[in-house]
Amino acid sequence: MIYDLRVYEHAEGKADAVRERFLAEVAPRFAGHGIDLVGVFVDTETGMLTYLTRHADDAARKRAWASFSADEGWKAAKAASEPDGPLISKQRITVLEPIGRGLLLG
């Protein structure tokens, strides 16, 4: 099992739009691309959206994200949500591997 932690720094004034798009357009598409969403969080100080996904291995992770990125519905939704420019100013991706099965929650 491998985990993918993503942190989105929103463009100025666009924190709410990032969360709304994630809930309406991003998260519902994940399962169809083999992306298992573990949790979604908002940093209480910065408002940045952070989420964790789970994959069988790194090859499955890469396939799933490539499939999601190629999704025409996602491309259209992204374009429609950004008439005034990008919602995300910076994205940080960290791939995590557990060090022990007994240390995982759930």
N, C-alpha and C positions, 0 to 999 in steps of 0.2 A: 504494500500500500504506500502511496505517495500523496502528499498534500501540496496544494498550490495556494499560497496566501497572496492576495492582491489588495493593494492600497491605492485608492484613487484620490488624487488631490484635485479638487474642483476648481474651475476657473472662478474668478471673483464674482460673487453674487449668485453662483449657480449650484450651490449645495443641494437645495430642494429639488432642482431639476434632475440632478444626478441620481438622487434617491428614487424619485418618481420613475425615471426611465429604467433604472435597475429593476424595480419591482414590477413594472408593467411590461417591459420588453426584453430584458436580459434574463432574469431568473426563470421565467416560464419556458424559455427556449433550451435551457441547459440539459434537461433530461434527454431531449431528442438528439443531443450530440454526445451523449455518454458522460456528461459532467454531473457529478454528484455534489450538490451544494450542501455543505456542512453547517455553515452559519454566516450571517450577515450582521455587521456591526457598524456603528457610527462613533467616531472618536468624539468624546464629550467636550473636548477642548477646541478641536479644529473643525469638527463637522465632517471630516474626511470619511468616506465610505471604505470599509474594509470587509473582505469576505474570504472564506476558506472553502476550497473544493477538494474532493478526494478522487483518486484514480488508482487503478490496479497497479500501474507502473508508469515510468516516465514515457515510454512509447505510447501508451494509451492516453496519457495526458496531452502529448503533442498532437496525436490524431484528433482528439476531442476538440482542442482549441483551433486546430486548422479547419475542422468541420464547422465550428461555430463562426469563425471569421469569414467563411465562404457563404454563409446563410444569407440568401437574398432578402428574406424578410427582416433580418437583423440590419442589414445594410440600409434598407429603406427606412426602418424605424430610427436608426442613428441619424441619417441625413435629415429626416423630418424633425428631429428633436434639436437640431443645431442650426436654425435659420440665422442666428446671430453669432455664430462661431462655436467652436468646440466647448463641450461641458467639462471635459477633463483637461487639466493643464499638465499633469504629470501622473504617471502610473509606475508603481513599484511592484515587481513580481518576485516572490521568494518561493522556491521549491523546497519543501521540507520532507524529511524522511524520519519516521519514528525510530527511537533508539530502543524501545522495549514495548512489547504488546501489553503488559500489565500497566503501563503508564498512560494508556489512551483512555479517554472518556467515551462512554457509549459503546 
